[in-house]
Amino acid sequence: MYAIVEINGQQFKAEEGKRLFVNHIPTAEEGQAVEFEKVLLVDNEGTITVGTPAVEGAKVVCEVVKPLVKGDKVLVFHKKRRKGHRKLNGYRHQYTELTIKQVIA
């Protein structure tokens, strides 16, 4: 059984026991249970239910493993030729690590 769920504007495939790295949730604390009710699709042993836009009564229960995980550093380099202009910026995206405990459909 799996579900397609929308979390912070992104869609994820949710199965029990799977780990997800989602966009940072500022209110999340370690060990906290989080529920997401915007389930777009549920596949229950081959029986597919598609929501319009969400499946009623379906939700995904997750547990916060780490509230803040930093992604890999991305370097952004700007250069204008023959002008002596160079600029280097770095960026690390912030994620929240979740473990899916239950898919309720």
N, C-alpha and C positions, 0 to 999 in steps of 0.2 A: 504494500500500500504506500502510495506517495501522493503528495499534493504540490501544486504550484501556488506559492504564497508571495504576496507583495509586502516587502519590508523596506521602509524608508524610500519608497519610489523605485525600488529594484525588485525584479522577480527572481525567486529561487526555487529549486526543486527540493522539497523537504521530505526526508525519509527518517524513520526512527533511528537514533544512534549517530546520525550524520553531523559533522561539524560544519558550521557556516561562519564566514567572515563577512559581516555586513557593515554598512556605513556606521560610523560611531553613533551610539545612542548615549547622549549626555546624562540621562537619568538612571542608567543601568548601574547596578552594584553587583559585585561578585557573589555568586550563589543564588541570586534572585531569579524567580520564575517569571517569564514574560510570555504573554499570549498575543498571538497575531490572528485577527479574525477576518482579514481580507484574503480569503482563499479563493483563487480563481478557477482551479481545476482539481478534481479528486479522482484518482484511479484506485479502485478497490477491487483487486483480483480480476482485472480485465473489464470491470464495469466503470465506465468513465462518466463523470458528472461535470458539466461545464457550467459555470455560474454566469449570471447576467446582471451585473458584472461580477458578483461574488456568490459563492455557494452558501446558502442559508444554513445556519447551525453548524458549520464547519469551522474549526480553528486549529491552530498549531501551537503547542505548548513547548517552550524552550527554556533552557537554563543558561544563565550568563556564566561562562567559564572565566573570561578575562574581559573587563569592561573597556580596556584601552590597549590595543595592539597597533604598533606602528608598522606600516608597510615598507617596502624597499624604497631607497632614495632615488628620486628621478632628477637628473641634472638637465637644466634648460640653459643652453648657451646661445647668445645672440652676438653676431659679428657683422660689422659693415665693412666691406673691403675698401682698402686704401684710405680709411678715415681714422684709423687708430682706435675705433670704438669696439670694446669687448665687454660683455656682461655675462656673469655666470650666476644662476639662481638654482637653489636646491629645494626639493619638496618631498615630504613624506606624508602619505595619506594615513588617516587614522581609522581603525576598524574596531568593532566589538566582536569577540569570538563567542558563538552560541553553540550549544549542543541541543539537538532536537530530542525531546523526551517522549512526545506523544503527538500523533496526528488523529484528530477527532473529526469524523465525518458523519 
